[in-house]
Amino acid sequence: MSKKTLCLNILFTVLILAAATVLAYLFFYLGKNTTSVAIIYILAVVFISRYTDGYVPGIISSFVGVICVNYIFTYPFMKFNFTIDGYPVTFVGMIIIASLISTMTSHLKLQSRIINEREKLLMEAEKETMRANLLRAISHDLRTPLTGIIGASSAYLENQENLSEKAKTACVKNIYEDSNWLLNMVENLLTITRIQTSNMAIHKTSELLEEVVAEAVQRLRKRLPDANIQIHIPEDFILIPMDATLIEQVLINLMENAYYHGNPHEPIILHVFPEDDQVCFEVLDFGKGIPEDKLPVIFDGSPSTPNASGDSRKGMGIGLTICRTIILAHKGKIYAENHEHGAKLSFCLPLREEKEHDD
């Protein structure tokens, strides 16, 4: 124990015992309530044990409390007298009760500290796992589009005199699509960096549900003009506490994932509905669905299984990890499952801001 902690323990113990003595004096001499004196000192022992380090302050305060009861509040006053009939039993009983309470309180506090430390270690281990998965996802999701850009640009530069206009346009289009894909991944990485550097703290404001959904769909259609999106949202006026930019990023990631991994001839369905004290968002595609072994880990940053066309550059490992990070930062939940005709990715956000209480 450091010298500073020792001094704080002594100061706190003295102040609490002094306050308990003053309170007991008021009860005893003004209210003529003798039964409250022992209870007041036992409560003082509980406070001292709870807010000091180690067992010693609580045990010492137990003895001090018993001595004060004998010296100040037992006849003859301001004198020690341990020969009163029945008092030795009371004395020993009070010491045992106060000491047990002190020991139990200190032990519970120690257990709570150990549990908190274990939770921190588990969180750190989970973060390390997420970092490893994210690095694998980055290597997977960046390598193939970069290879495509290099291959298309090399083919264009080396064979431009022999390529037809249609072939040249195809090369430039591939470069354009892969560049946009890389830009999207950079935006995702910046998003997760922003959240992690702010220690998962985000600034929430009450946002209109319809406006957030409309902005996300509009941004996606600029990126994917061929996407067929069907939107089902409630007609009611719903305000949700959120960081609108981040939730829009989640919706874009999920709908983009549905576009690349679903059936291009079928629509993407975005369904939003209130449920109890939260609002749920569902994005459905009509593809082959998600392999069962991938469902539990799909948000962990693992590279996605290539789609039916074998286009592995459309992996959403980073994007889905971003989605989970954002939703958890909003105190929400995110799920992945399959429906009868494809995959369904959904998340729920609380309608009311949760207040955090310090222990």
ABEGO torsion letter per residue (X at the ends): XBAAAAAAAAAAAAAAAAAAAAAAAAAAAAAGBAAAAAAAAAAAAAAAAAABBEAAAAAAAAAAAAAAAAAAABOBBGBBBAABBGAAAAAAAAAAAAAAAAAAAAAAAAAAAAAAAAAAAAAAAAAAAAAAAAAAAAAAAAAAAAAAAAAAAAAAAAAAAABBAAAAAAAAAAAAAAAAAAAAAAAAAAAAAAAAAAGGBBBBBBBBAAAAAAAAAAAAAAABAABBBBBBBBABBBBBBBBAAAAAAAAAAAAAAAAAABBAABBBBBBBBBBEABBBBBBBBBBAEBBAAAAAAAAAGBBBBBBAAGBAAABAAAAAAAAAAAAAAAGBBBBBBBBAAEBBBBBBBBABBBBBBBX
